[in-house]
């Protein structure tokens, strides 16, 4: 996991974006935040198990479906299965050690 600080690549309202193997952050202080790091590690694992490109295709399609269902971008984002898994488990530091393959499907 490599950290890159960039306010241009991370939209306002977000702390970071993960694109394997990079984590783009708006603020350097997040690099030492254990919960933030764990959240982004979960996304890295999701991306790897879906061979990266498929992850982003699924993410975009699910986002459009959730946007249609929710009516606003924030709630659509928070409803994504990838995000729901990451937010639900970001404080469990050993989550990735016991996480089963394709666990995000439980959050559909």
Secondary structure, 3 states (H helix, E strand, C coil): CEEEECCCCCCCCCCEEEECCEEEECCHHHHHCHHHHHHHHHHHHHHHHCCCHHHHHHHHHHHHHHHHHHCCHHHHHHHCHHHHHHHHHCCCCCHHHHCCCCHHHHHC
